[in-house]
Amino acid sequence: MAELGSTGLSEFSGQIQEDFLRELRGREAYKRYNEMRLNSPIISAMLIAYEQAIRKVSWEFASDEENDPRIELLEEARDNLTYSWNDHITEALTMLPFGHSIFEIVYERVGSKVLWRKFAPRGQDTVFQWGFDGEGGLTGFTQMAAPSYKTIFIPIEKMILYRTRVEKNNPEGRSILRSAWIPYYYAKHIGQIEAITIERDGAGLPVIKLPQGASTGTGSETDQAKAEKVVRNIRNDEQAGVTLPFGWEIELLASAGSKQIDTDKVIRRYESRMLMSALAQFLQLGQDGTGSLALSRDQTDFFNMSVNSLADIIADTFTKYAIPRLLKLNGYDPKGVRMEHTPVGDVDSMMLADVLQKVGGMVTWNAEDEVWLRSLLGMPERDVEQLRAEQEEDRARQAAITQGIKAKAEQTKDMPTDEEIPDENDMSADYFMVNPPDDRKRLKFENDFRKKVAASLLRQKNKILKAAKGMKWT
């Protein structure tokens, strides 16, 4: 039964060293990723797109049993949180730039029940050391945070750990910005070079010519050092101006011609790579005058799939680590209870209408289905219990109509058969007054009458045409 191998996670003394770039390990990685999300408008827009998309998701507890009291307990525990559920989701989404997000579960007793008081976030930069058991399983982490900077061990039983990826059981996951680091690095530095180039093009390259006999050397009091200081401090602003000693000359050299490399195009290419790494390249559509509606829909679909996967990670992690612990503390069996979420993204109403038209007759719709369909289409909400009551009324009304039809059939079962009804040529008005025909007999009579009238008109037409052929026209 013993585990023989290992995941191969590169870890030493609780420090994860999985990334081959030193600057993207541990707290150094936090600094880089924090800089990227705060300084880059492209990455900030991408993260906001993720956040706004997932905040529209509805999160519900579900059970395999009907009228399960455990669902009521979970809803009560969630309502008891000191801040909203959406705030927790926003904090959980910090796993996108940093690869993981950590929460400490804090409980409180309310009456005879144990409920959640809060899911306290624990910053990624406060992780001092990860704890592992002999088989490589996570046992918790040691935190060292401001203002005391004391080390505190938080066990896994008190944690919720959201991770974008569980590769080699790495507790730090992997940031979605990891693949965007190289494009961000180049875009950042090329942007700085571009700004310096613009400044130099605007002010020109300053050159000072020293007169013959000027002092040179490395000392700070030489004419050469003073001239270098003047050159470095020249700025073309509202206080621009230079005072030179007698015999000194200054001139500004302009750049020769246009730049050989279009830095704007290069930066846009790197920004596109950053968005592509997170399947969010649709954010750039239309900015350069290109793009189509079909392309936008395709790229948005990929992004929605990514957000749906992210919502699955949150729901699965919460189902596995938060729900069972609370239910066990209250004496319940956690089996069969889970958290679910609604799909991410807007629904194509035309496509949905086409699907319902094709399969609507093969589906038995209930009240929950109507509530779900209304939420997808953005229609006014309806209460499930009210819908069930209306459906019961409709079924009762249909049953009454069916009963009335059966009663009428019982009353008319002694009516004469086809053999007992005389020929329509012999039927008089008096007969129908005494014996009114049912709908089936009436339709049969009307069809036979139409056929006879059509046959008579056809015979009259043939006679006229035949007579017309024998006539002589002048």
C-alpha angles and dihedrals in degrees: 000000000000120000109242106181134047138225092249093235110168100235132147124185091339094310117121112225099171099124115080091217111081093208090060097057128099118320092355088060089051090055093050096046092044089053091050096051094044101040104036116076090197095055092041090054090049093052092045089052089055092047096047092046095051095043088067090061118106115222119206137171115237135190138192088231129070120242090008112185089208090070090056090051092051092048090050091049092051092048088051093062115119090231133029126281090240089058088056091050090051091053091046090056090067083086086078097070096027102035095238143034126205131207132182113219112229118191134194134189115243110183107309094339134085110223137176113268096183146327098235112208118231113203119242090229091058094065106113100170139354121228122224133180126224093276095049096261119144115254098177139282140269114238127205111182141158140302099025097022089207119151114247124179115221112195123223090247089068096044140090109197117190115193132180090214133014097207114160086349088285106177090206094058115197128290118239084224092062094092090044094057097090095046089046092050093052095041090051096051095040088052090054091049090048091053092050090048092052091049092050092046090052097047099027127227107295117225125184121198114206119213122244112281095029114147118251135185141089099295120112093233097055122109089242093056091047091050092050090052091052091049093050094049098049110119128169099230140115091288096046116143142119131214114201132187120246113291096019118122129198131191136170117231114211121213114265108247129320126325116277093219125051100225092186091061092047093050092048089052092054092046089053089053090052092054092043091058088064098036090248100117090122087081089076097050112122096014093103096035095262134103137081138227092250092051090048091053093049094050092044090053090056090049091049090052089053092050091047089054089051091051089050090054091053094046095046094046093048091047093052102041111020106035100049093049093053094046092049091050087056094046098256131132106242095208116122097016121113145152120252134186137203119249119277122241136032119300120238098239094197092052091046091050090051092051093048091049091054100042103020094101092052095054127079104221122209135181094271090054092054092049090050092047092049091052091051093051095042092242124153113287122252130199115250094221092051091050090050091052091051091049090051090052091050091050091049091050092049090048091053091050091049091049091051091051091051091049091051090049089053090052094051099041091100094057116124119273126236090271092052094052112088123233114285090240089063095045113109132189089256091058093055091046090057097034110030110197122237122239094269093054092043092053091048091051092048093050092050090048092052091050092051093048091049091049091050092050090049092052091050090050093052092050092052093048092048092050091047092056091057095052124098115230123208 
